[in-house]
Amino acid sequence: MKNTLKTFIIFGIALMIFSCNKLPSNKSSLTGFIFNDKKYGNFVKGNIQNYQKPPLGMVLIEGGSFTMGRVQDDVMFDWNTTPKKNQVNSFFMDEAEVTNIEYSLYVQYIKDVFPPSEEKYKYIYSSVLPDTLSWGGTLTNPGILHEEYFRNPAYADYPVVGVSWLQANEYCKWRTNLINLKTLIDRGYIKNIFEKDSISNFFDTEVFLADNTKLFNGDSTIYKKGAPVRNNLKRRENRKQNNSFKGRKINKGDGILIHRFRLPTEAEWEYAAKFNIQDREYNIIRGRKKYPWKEKYTRSSQKKYKGDQLANFKQGLGDYSGVPGWSSDGAAIPNKVKSYPPNGFGLYDMSGNVSEWVADVYRPIIDNQANDFNYFRGNIFHKKMIDPDGNLVYAANNEKEITIYDTLPNGKIKPRDLPGLIKVIPITKDDAIYRANYALYNNTNIGDGDMKSSRFFYVNEDEFASKASMYNSPKGPTRKRDTITGKDILVNDAKKRTTLISDNTRVYKGGSWSDREYWLDPAQRRYLPEYMATNYIGFRCVSDKLGPMSTSKKTARNTSR
C-alpha cells in the first residue's frame, strides 16, 4: 500500500515537472519569444478558434470539386452554362434566406444612425428600403402585400424580397460591422453605446482598425482601458491575453473580429445547392444533380411524407399552391423559411420559395479559360485613398463635407459612400505593373472582347465608356442642361439597344414561388441589372472559412504513422 502511494506521489511530481517544462502554446517555436507578453514586446498571437465555428445562422460548407453548369433539361438549347469542373474552397453559408425581420433590423439601424430628418443624411435611409411596389402588376391584384409583406409580424420569418443586388451587398457589409461591434461590447473592450443617446452608433470595422478616434463622435471614454477580453482560452492563457490588451487597441491579429460577410459567388452557391451525402461522386463531380434534395422528383418518396412537395414553386398555369383543402406546396407566395426539408449541407430553400442574388457579373457562358479554382467574374481591385500628407481620407468626415449620391438608371438614389467610411480608389497602372495575377483594376469584362483586346491599358472610366463594347446595353442617365428652365436634369438613354447584358448585370440562381419546375435545377442561371428588385428574388450571405477546409480533427493527413 505504501509502495503504491509512493509511486503515485512520484508520478504526480514528475507530471508537474513535465507540465512546467512544456512549451506554452503562445511561445514561438522558432525564436522562443513569448507572444502576448509585455516582457517580450507584446507581439500578437490571436486565437484561431474564433474562426472555426460557424457564425450565427450559418453552416459549414466543406469545399471540394464539382461540375459547374447544367447538363440536363436544356429545352431552350441556349447552352447557357457550359459544364466545367471547378474547385470551391470551404466557406460558411446562411441556413436560409435573410428574412423580413432580419432585414428590418438593418433598416431600423440605418435610420437611427443616419436620420433622414437631417439634410446631410436625407437619402440614405430610403436607399436601403425594399421596393414594396414590386408586388402587383398591370393585370394583377396584389391585395395588401405591398403594404404588409415587409413590415407585418405575420411575415417576419418570410424571405425578404424587393431588394436589389446593390442593397443585398450593403446588408452584408453592415452585418459584418454590427457583429464586430457587438463582439467588442460583449468582451468589454467598448462600453455599450446603445445605452447612451448622445453617442453616434455608427461603427465600421475598417475605420476601427485604422483610427478608432473617428468613431463615436471622437469620445475616447467609450474604450475601456485594460478591459477584460473574455474568450475560450484556458484561464492562465486568458489572463495573459487580457493583460496584452492593456495600453494598446485590438487589431486583426488578435483573432477577435470576424472577417467580412458577402454574397456567395455563383460557383459557391451552385456547389452548396447540389450537395448530397449519398452518391456524392455521381451527383457532384459528374454534375448529374437536378435538385438540391436527394429525390429524383419534386415530391417526397418517404412513407411519412409521401407525395408532399419538397419546394415552393409554380405547379402550372394558374396553379401556385394547389386546390383548396389540400395544398401542393403550402404557399401561393413566398413561404416561411425552413418550411421544406434541407439538403445534405443543412441548407433550406436552395430551390423554390425565392431565387437568390449571387455576386457574379453575368455573361452568357463560362468560357473554357475561366479559373478552375473559386471561379468568379466581377473582381474590381481598389486601394484606400491617402491624401498628400499620408493620411486616410474619410467620406463626409465633417460638417462642411456633403454626402455624394449617385442616381441609378431606374431613378433611385444611393450614397456613393456612407459618411465616415474610408474612401477607396481604383488601383493604378503603377500598382499592377509587375503583377502576374492581374493587370487591370476592373476585371468584370475581362476576356469578352472589349477591354482585354483594347490597346488602352488604363484610362478614365468615363472615357473608356465611349469606346466600342461587345454588349450594346443601355447606359445610365446623363445630366444635361434644360434649355427652358436652365436647370440640370437627368436624361435617360434613348438610343437603340440590343441587350441587357453589361458590367452591371448580376446573376441570380434557384427557382422561386413564381417559377416552373424547370428553374429548380441549381445549375440554371438568369440575370437582372444590379439596381433592379423583384418580388421573387431574395438573398443569403456567406463568410469564408479560414484555416483547414474541414473541422474534423481525425484525418489520415494529421495522424502519425
GIBELDA-V298751 format. One record per residue. RES is the residue in one small letter. SS is DSSP state (A for helix, B for strand, O for the rest). Layout:
BEGIN
((RES & SS) (RES & SS))
END
This chain:
BEGIN
((m & O) (k & A) (n & A) (t & A) (l & A) (k & A) (t & A) (f & A) (i & A) (i & A) (f & A) (g & A) (i & A) (a & A) (l & A) (m & A) (i & A) (f & A) (s & A) (c & A) (n & A) (k & O) (l & O) (p & O) (s & O) (n & O) (k & B) (s & O) (s & O) (l & O) (t & O) (g & O) (f & O) (i & B) (f & O) (n & O) (d & O) (k & A) (k & A) (y & A) (g & O) (n & O) (f & O) (v & O) (k & O) (g & O) (n & O) (i & A) (q & A) (n & A) (y & A) (q & O) (k & O) (p & O) (p & O) (l & O) (g & O) (m & B) (v & B) (l & B) (i & B) (e & O) (g & O) (g & B) (s & B) (f & B) (t & B) (m & B) (g & O) (r & O) (v & O) (q & O) (d & O) (d & O) (v & O) (m & O) (f & O) (d & O) (w & O) (n & O) (t & O) (t & O) (p & O) (k & B) (k & B) (n & B) (q & B) (v & B) (n & O) (s & O) (f & B) (f & B) (m & B) (d & B) (e & O) (a & O) (e & O) (v & O) (t & B) (n & A) (i & A) (e & A) (y & A) (s & A) (l & A) (y & A) (v & A) (q & A) (y & A) (i & A) (k & A) (d & A) (v & A) (f & O) (p & O) (p & O) (s & O) (e & O) (e & A) (k & A) (y & A) (k & O) (y & O) (i & A) (y & A) (s & A) (s & A) (v & A) (l & O) (p & O) (d & O) (t & A) (l & A) (s & A) (w & O) (g & O) (g & B) (t & O) (l & O) (t & B) (n & O) (p & O) (g & O) (i & O) (l & A) (h & A) (e & A) (e & A) (y & O) (f & O) (r & O) (n & O) (p & A) (a & A) (y & A) (a & O) (d & O) (y & B) (p & B) (v & O) (v & O) (g & O) (v & O) (s & O) (w & A) (l & A) (q & A) (a & A) (n & A) (e & A) (y & A) (c & A) (k & A) (w & A) (r & A) (t & A) (n & A) (l & A) (i & A) (n & A) (l & A) (k & A) (t & A) (l & A) (i & A) (d & A) (r & O) (g & O) (y & O) (i & B) (k & O) (n & O) (i & A) (f & A) (e & A) (k & O) (d & O) (s & O) (i & O) (s & O) (n & O) (f & O) (f & O) (d & O) (t & A) (e & A) (v & A) (f & A) (l & A) (a & A) (d & O) (n & A) (t & A) (k & A) (l & O) (f & A) (n & A) (g & A) (d & O) (s & A) (t & A) (i & A) (y & B) (k & O) (k & O) (g & O) (a & O) (p & O) (v & O) (r & O) (n & O) (n & O) (l & O) (k & O) (r & A) (r & A) (e & A) (n & A) (r & A) (k & A) (q & A) (n & A) (n & A) (s & A) (f & O) (k & O) (g & O) (r & O) (k & O) (i & O) (n & O) (k & A) (g & A) (d & A) (g & O) (i & O) (l & O) (i & O) (h & O) (r & O) (f & B) (r & B) (l & B) (p & O) (t & O) (e & A) (a & A) (e & A) (w & A) (e & A) (y & A) (a & A) (a & A) (k & A) (f & O) (n & O) (i & O) (q & O) (d & O) (r & A) (e & A) (y & A) (n & A) (i & A) (i & A) (r & O) (g & O) (r & O) (k & O) (k & O) (y & O) (p & O) (w & O) (k & O) (e & O) (k & O) (y & O) (t & O) (r & B) (s & O) (s & O) (q & O) (k & O) (k & O) (y & O) (k & O) (g & O) (d & O) (q & B) (l & O) (a & O) (n & O) (f & O) (k & O) (q & O) (g & B) (l & O) (g & O) (d & B) (y & O) (s & O) (g & O) (v & O) (p & O) (g & O) (w & O) (s & O) (s & O) (d & O) (g & O) (a & O) (a & O) (i & O) (p & O) (n & O) (k & B) (v & O) (k & O) (s & O) (y & O) (p & O) (p & O) (n & O) (g & O) (f & O) (g & O) (l & O) (y & O) (d & O) (m & O) (s & O) (g & O) (n & O) (v & O) (s & B) (e & B) (w & B) (v & B) (a & B) (d & B) (v & B) (y & O) (r & O) (p & O) (i & O) (i & O) (d & O) (n & O) (q & O) (a & O) (n & O) (d & O) (f & B) (n & O) (y & O) (f & O) (r & O) (g & O) (n & O) (i & B) (f & O) (h & B) (k & B) (k & B) (m & O) (i & B) (d & O) (p & O) (d & O) (g & O) (n & O) (l & B) (v & O) (y & B) (a & O) (a & O) (n & O) (n & O) (e & O) (k & O) (e & O) (i & O) (t & O) (i & O) (y & B) (d & B) (t & B) (l & O) (p & O) (n & O) (g & O) (k & O) (i & B) (k & B) (p & B) (r & O) (d & O) (l & O) (p & O) (g & O) (l & O) (i & B) (k & O) (v & B) (i & B) (p & B) (i & O) (t & O) (k & A) (d & A) (d & A) (a & A) (i & O) (y & O) (r & O) (a & O) (n & O) (y & O) (a & O) (l & O) (y & O) (n & B) (n & O) (t & O) (n & O) (i & O) (g & O) (d & O) (g & O) (d & O) (m & O) (k & O) (s & O) (s & O) (r & O) (f & O) (f & O) (y & O) (v & O) (n & O) (e & A) (d & A) (e & A) (f & A) (a & O) (s & O) (k & O) (a & O) (s & O) (m & O) (y & O) (n & O) (s & B) (p & O) (k & O) (g & O) (p & O) (t & B) (r & B) (k & B) (r & B) (d & O) (t & O) (i & O) (t & O) (g & O) (k & O) (d & B) (i & B) (l & B) (v & B) (n & O) (d & O) (a & O) (k & O) (k & O) (r & O) (t & O) (t & B) (l & O) (i & O) (s & O) (d & O) (n & O) (t & B) (r & B) (v & B) (y & B) (k & B) (g & O) (g & O) (s & O) (w & O) (s & O) (d & O) (r & O) (e & A) (y & A) (w & A) (l & A) (d & O) (p & O) (a & O) (q & O) (r & B) (r & B) (y & B) (l & B) (p & B) (e & O) (y & O) (m & O) (a & O) (t & O) (n & O) (y & O) (i & B) (g & B) (f & O) (r & O) (c & B) (v & B) (s & B) (d & B) (k & O) (l & O) (g & O) (p & O) (m & O) (s & O) (t & O) (s & O) (k & O) (k & O) (t & O) (a & O) (r & O) (n & O) (t & O) (s & O) (r & O))
END
